[in-house]
Amino acid sequence: MSSDGHTVIATELSRPGFRQLQERLSAWPVDVRRGNGLEPILNEPIDIVVVAGLGFRSILDVVMRYSEMSSCPFFVVQPMQGALVFRHTLLERNWTIVKAQLTRYRDRFYATWMLDPYHLDKSDGLGMPNEFLDSPWYQQWLEYERRSDPG
Ligand SMILES: C[S@@+](CC[C@H](N)C(=O)[O-])C[C@H]1O[C@@H](n2cnc3c(N)ncnc32)[C@H](O)[C@@H]1O
């Protein structure tokens, strides 16, 4: 994204994680900030937020809090577990799925959604996650999620 002329900001909560992030991104034009979730970017105009690599409760907490305080139009989210509960919770709150992608890496599946929190989608997406129907991993992913349902 930064090579396309966008400003990219990365945030990290822990001190060691922050140092590691600084080292890993030192060759990249990325503004690295320490803080909880999206707090380091509050009060700044943001086009898109990406939250990945955390459990679904942490991601929900981060994006819900931020969406109430900002007007960022798009969120890309990828929970490490609890994808079905995560999806249900956001759709129940009228977030709309703009795009979705299912990937497999080694023995894990990763569901990624691009979501719009402000424009209500009138179709009822609360049932099956049909946005992944075209994926070759759809059935396997459903079984994987049901087996690891965090309740
Ligand atoms: C699974 S690790 C991923 C680390 C790194 N991205 C990688 O791929 O090696 C998740 C990271 O998220 C950070 N983290 C957890 N909760 C956070 C929060 N609320 N705000 C910012 N960072 C957080 C943790 O400190 C940890 O470094």
The ligand as a Gaussian input file, in Angstrom:
#p B3LYP/6-31G(d) Opt

LIG

0 1
 C       -0.101000     -13.421000      16.978000
 S        0.909000     -12.033000      17.308000
 C        1.389000     -11.596000      15.685000
 C        2.760000     -11.007000      15.684000
 C        3.295000     -10.637000      14.296000
 N        2.276000      -9.939000      13.507000
 C        3.781000     -11.856000      13.555000
 O        3.162000     -12.230000      12.560000
 O        4.801000     -12.416000      13.955000
 C       -0.282000     -10.823000      17.743000
 C        0.334000      -9.485000      18.122000
 O       -0.748000      -8.572000      18.393000
 C       -0.400000      -7.772000      19.514000
 N       -1.634000      -7.281000      20.129000
 C       -2.527000      -7.992000      20.880000
 N       -3.548000      -7.210000      21.268000
 C       -3.305000      -5.967000      20.747000
 C       -3.984000      -4.735000      20.806000
 N       -5.126000      -4.582000      21.485000
 N       -3.442000      -3.666000      20.170000
 C       -2.283000      -3.776000      19.470000
 N       -1.582000      -4.947000      19.375000
 C       -2.082000      -6.025000      20.009000
 C        0.391000      -8.706000      20.410000
 O        1.210000      -7.969000      21.301000
 C        1.176000      -9.536000      19.381000
 O        2.430000      -8.947000      19.114000

